[in-house]
């Protein structure tokens, strides 16, 4: 069993989600019970919807619970350095197009590309890990090889 990095904030969000999902169980069970009382289950859309909701709920609960023991919780406020690692915010520039991108490297269960973070397991992050400002990296992408230069590395801690 390997360790999965996650920020303190990401871990707390998952714990809250798990608590919320578990608190929804009784309502889903009640909805199934009520739908079952309506009679013929073969054509009972309410029953089918409640069973589907229960399946999704239980799957998400099982997923989160299975991951909790594997998490290596890291306080982003305690990080610093001059090399790219988990928790670093890195600005890179595409050497062909000149386009700049900025990413914070987080764990796979909390990374959100739309919010500017990527998983440390992604191809870009894996190429960045251990590198310093000024280093060049090459990432294998569906469109081919992309070369980037690391412009800056910062450890911004918790974004409040």
N, C-alpha and C positions, 0 to 999 in steps of 0.2 A: 504494500500500500504506500503510495507516494504522497508527499505533502503538496497541498494546493495553497498558494499564497492568496491572501485576501486582506484588505484593509480593515481596520477596526470598525469603520463606518459601514463598509459593505457587509461585514459579519453581523452587525447589529440590525441592518435592514433585513437580512435573511432570517434572523431570529424572529423579528416582528412579523414578517410574512408567514413564517411557520405557525406562530401563535394565532394569527388571523385565520389562516386556512383551517387549523384545528378547531377554532371557534365556529366555523361555518358548517362543520360536520352535522350537528344536530338539526339545523334547518334543512339540509339536503336530505337527511334521513326522513324527516317529517314530510317533505315534499314527495318523496318516493311512497311513503305510507299513504298519503292522501290520494295520490294518483292511482295507487293500487286499489284503493277502495272504490274508485270510479267504475270498476268492472273490467271488461275485456282489455287485456294488456297488448294484444296484437295491433290494435289501432288507437293506442293511447299516446298521443304526442307528448302530453305532460309527463307521463311515466318515462318515456324514452329520453326526454330532455333532462329529467332529474337523474336518471341513471348515467347519462353521459357526463353531467356535471360532477356526479360522485366519482366517476372514473378519473376525470381530469384532476379533481381535488386530491384524491388518494395518490395519484401518480406524482403530483408536484410535492406532496408531503413526503413521500418515500424518497424522492430525489434529494430534497433538501436534507432530510435526516441522514441519508447515506453520505452526503458530502461533509456534514458538520465535523465528524471525527477526523477528517483528512485535512481540514483547514489549518494553515499556519497563519495566525492572525498577526498582522504587522501594523504598528502605529505609524502612520505617514508623517506625523510631526517629529518623529525621532530620526528620520532619514536625512542623510546628507552625503556629499561626495562629488567626485568629478567624473565618475563613470556611470553609464546608463545601467540602472537596475530597477527592480520593482519599485513603483511609487515615483519614479522620475518623470518629469515633464520635459519632453524632448522636442525641439524644433529642428526639422530637417528640410532640406531643399532638394527637389528633383533636379539633377544635374543637366538633364536634357531640356526640360520645359522652364526651369527656374521657379516653379511653383513651390511655395513654402507650406508646410503642414506642421501642426503642433499636436502631439499626443501625450497623454499620461498613461503609463504602463500599469495596468491593474490586473487582478486575477480574472480568470475566465467567467466566474459567476457574478462579477460586478462591472465588467467592462461594458461601455456603451458608446459606440462609435459616434452616435448623434450628439453625445455630450463631450466628445473629444478624448475619450479614453479607448484604449485597445487592450486586448488580452496579451499577457506576457507570452502566451503560447502561439500568437499569430506570427506569420512569416516575417512581417516588418519588425515586430518586437524582438523576435529571436535573433534577427540580424543585428539589432541595436545593442543587445545586452553585452555589457562589458566594454563597450566602445567609449571614446572620449570626444570632446568638441574637436572639430576639424577632421575627424575620421570619415572615410567614405565607406559606404556599405552597398551591397548589391542584393536586391530582392528578386526572387523568381516569382513572377506574376503571370496570370493568364495571358496578358498582352505581351509578355516577354520579360527580359531582364530590365530592372529599373535601378539606376544608380542614384544614391542620395548622399548628401554631405550633412553631417551633424553640425548645426549652427549653434545650438545652445542646449545645456542640460541644467534643469533647475529642480529643486525639491521644495515644492510649495506647501506641503503638508495638507491639512484638511481645508477644503474649499468651503467656506461657510457662506 
